[in-house]
Amino acid sequence: MGQTDRRNALLQVDRLNVSYSVGTRSVTAVRDISLAVRAGEIVALLGESGSGKSSLARAIVGLSPKEATVSGDIRYGNHLISDFDTDYQEKLFGRLRGRIVASVFQDAAAALHPLMTVGKQMADVMTEHFPSLTNSEVRVKSRHILKLLHLPPEAKDAYPHELSGGQKQRAMLAIALAARPRLLVADEMTSALDQKTKNVLLDLVNGLALLERMGILYITHDPKEAETLCAGRVIVMYAGECMEAGSREHVLEGTLHPYTKRLLDSDPAKAERQTVITAGERVTSPMEGACPYYSACPRRTSYCRMEKPFLQKVKEDHYVRCHYVPMEDD
Ligand code: SF4
């Protein structure tokens, strides 16, 4: 998605594919996705349930389930992962997770160890990656991270069940940040939280990028979150493929793809004057050879059924997969 965004990238993903074996069939969840995240940059990945965004997130951090087949290139700085089935690559992911890249997912309750205090879980991550740290250094670093995430110092001695939903998410984030990773992959981190707690977490994510220079890949189904974050870039996925990508301004304010428009218009705040994506509407499997959005697109033509559009550059830092978008020099 453009060369400029790849300079000094902490994470570079090229032509990533993820498929699953379902009985005798192979189902593609992610097709040909490329992206890059630089230090201090938030990249928002936007898509509904079933768009492939969580399969992509898990593949990026090497946590795909056994039945998944992953292909393409993932590069963390100088570390290239391109053959996902070898023991060596698995070990490499193991070394990168925690220290270089950390991930947080939606279900904090499941991710936290119920019988260990938050402080102990943070200390374990720190000493795994920095075995020479003394106990007092671990305590100082833990206090710093808790403060950064607006958690009280007592949270260190709390067990997960003693924390509120928002505190649990922040505790999970504190454990993820314990080894001071350079990159955070956050997948639907706030979806179980109320709006006020969501806003606190979004502020924290913005702060991590701005103050700590962390690169963040923020994955969400909620266009409002992508708007609230100081995201430099936005990528919109549908049926496993990128529909629109580019600067926040181009994708969210100068939207060109019919799917992105519909997704943005599904925001309840704008619902009165727009078409809404209904709760019952499912993201359907694309027809072979057709535009992935053909079945649901209000602007489709017979040509869209016959010819799949490429993801094409319509202007600097704006890419759209649709036959009917104006090019800059049109
Ligand atoms: S190519 Fe056709 S079906 Fe696909 S998004 Fe554009 S108008 Fe819709």
Residues whose N, C-alpha, C, O or C-beta is under 5 A from the ligand:
A	BS01	SF4	P258 C291 Y293 Y294 C297 R299 R300 T301 C304 P309 R321 C322 H323 Y324
